[in-house]
Amino acid sequence: MFQRLMRALIALMAVAYMLFGYGITHLAAPIVSTLAVAEPVMATMQGVWLLGEPMTRLGAAGCVVIVLALAGLSLGQRRNA
């Protein structure tokens, strides 16, 4: 069971990196940098949900700050457009 999970996670990670590589070459720099900032939050959530890692208050606060910053950037871009 554990080996199947690890194989699936490795495959998903490989797909994610291929898509990120494609995005770097085909998307605008602001979009790519936004995705790069969001990646640690997604990795943290995967660790918590899939692997049962503990979420500390500091880790949760960091994720909230990143998500709020990305939301603020997104709202700011919509108002300027």
N, C-alpha and C positions, 0 to 999 in steps of 0.2 A: 504493500500500500504506500509506504513512505517513498519507495523508489519511483513509483508511478507519479506521485505528487511532485517529486524533484524533477523528473523528466519534463513534466508539463510546465513547471515554473521556468525551467531553462529554455524550453521552446518559446514560451511567452516572452521571456526576456530577449531572446534572439530576434523575435518579430518586432518587439518594441524598439530595439536598437536599429534594426533595418529601416523601420518607418521614420525614426528620428534622423537617420542619415539621409533618407530621401527628403525629409522636410528641410534639412539644412540647405540642401542644394536647390530646392524648388520653391521655398516660401520666403517671404520678406523677413528681414532681420528682427523686427519687433515681435513678430509672431513666434519665431524660433526661440528668442530669449525668454518670452513668456512661458513657453512650454518647458524650457530648461529649468526655470524657477519652480514650476509646479511638480517636477519630477521627484524631489525629495519627499514631498507630502504624499505622493502616491506610493512611493517605496515604503514609507512609514506605515501607511494604512495597510498595505499588503502584509507587512511583518506582523502587525497587530492581528489582523483578521485571519490570515492563512496560517501563520506560524505560532500564534498565541503569545507573541512577545508582549511584555508589559508596556503600557503607555504611561510615561511619567507626566507630571504636571508641566514641567518645562518643555517636554516634547510636544504635548498638546498645545501649549501656548505658542510654540514656534509654528506649528501647523496653522493655527488660527491666524497668526500675524501674516503668514505667507498668503493664505486664502483671502484675507481682507485686503492685502496690498494688490493682489491680482484683480479682485473685484473693483477696487478703486481705479486701477488702470483701465479696466474694461469700460467702466462708466465714463471715465474722462475721455476716452477715445470716441465713445458714442456721441457725447455732447459736442466734441470738436468736429465731427464729421458732418 
